[in-house]
Amino acid sequence: MKNKFTIAILLFFTTSFTLGACSDWTDIEGIDIKQPNIQEQNPELYTKYLENLRQYKADTEHKKV
């Protein structure tokens, strides 16, 4: 009987320490990361890219897939 009592007490303390480890500081927080795209970084280069892309698509010599 005494052995069961000690096992129960050890189990109680083990679970209380385990549950105590899950406090607020372990919660996951979302952070805002701003990742600028090419249009925001260099608008002139982006417009040149779009012009070249339109020209490439208008050209009939490339293979269309």
C-alpha positions in Angstrom: 0.0 0.0 0.0 2.8 2.4 0.8 4.4 1.6 -2.6 1.3 2.7 -4.4 1.1 5.9 -2.4 4.7 6.9 -3.3 4.1 6.1 -6.9 0.9 8.2 -6.8 2.8 11.1 -5.2 5.7 10.8 -7.8 3.2 10.8 -10.6 1.4 13.8 -9.2 4.6 15.8 -8.9 5.8 14.7 -12.4 2.5 15.8 -14.0 2.5 19.1 -12.1 6.0 19.9 -13.3 5.2 18.9 -16.8 2.1 21.0 -16.9 3.9 23.9 -15.4 6.4 24.0 -18.2 3.7 25.0 -20.7 3.4 28.7 -19.7 2.7 31.8 -21.7 6.3 32.3 -22.8 6.1 29.1 -24.9 3.2 30.3 -27.0 3.9 31.0 -30.7 3.5 34.6 -31.8 3.0 35.8 -35.3 5.3 38.5 -36.6 4.9 40.8 -39.5 7.7 40.5 -42.0 7.7 42.8 -45.0 9.2 41.2 -48.0 9.4 43.8 -50.8 8.8 42.6 -54.3 10.6 43.7 -57.4 7.9 46.2 -58.3 8.6 48.1 -55.0 12.3 47.7 -55.0 13.0 48.9 -58.6 9.9 50.0 -60.5 11.9 51.0 -63.6 13.4 47.6 -63.9 10.0 46.0 -63.4 8.5 48.0 -66.2 11.3 47.1 -68.6 10.8 43.5 -67.6 7.1 43.6 -68.4 7.8 45.3 -71.8 10.4 42.6 -72.7 7.9 39.9 -71.6 5.1 41.4 -73.8 7.5 41.6 -76.7 8.6 38.0 -76.2 5.0 36.8 -76.1 4.1 38.8 -79.2 7.0 37.3 -81.1 5.9 34.2 -83.0 9.4 32.6 -83.3 9.4 31.2 -79.8 7.8 27.8 -79.1 4.5 27.9 -77.3 3.9 25.2 -74.8 
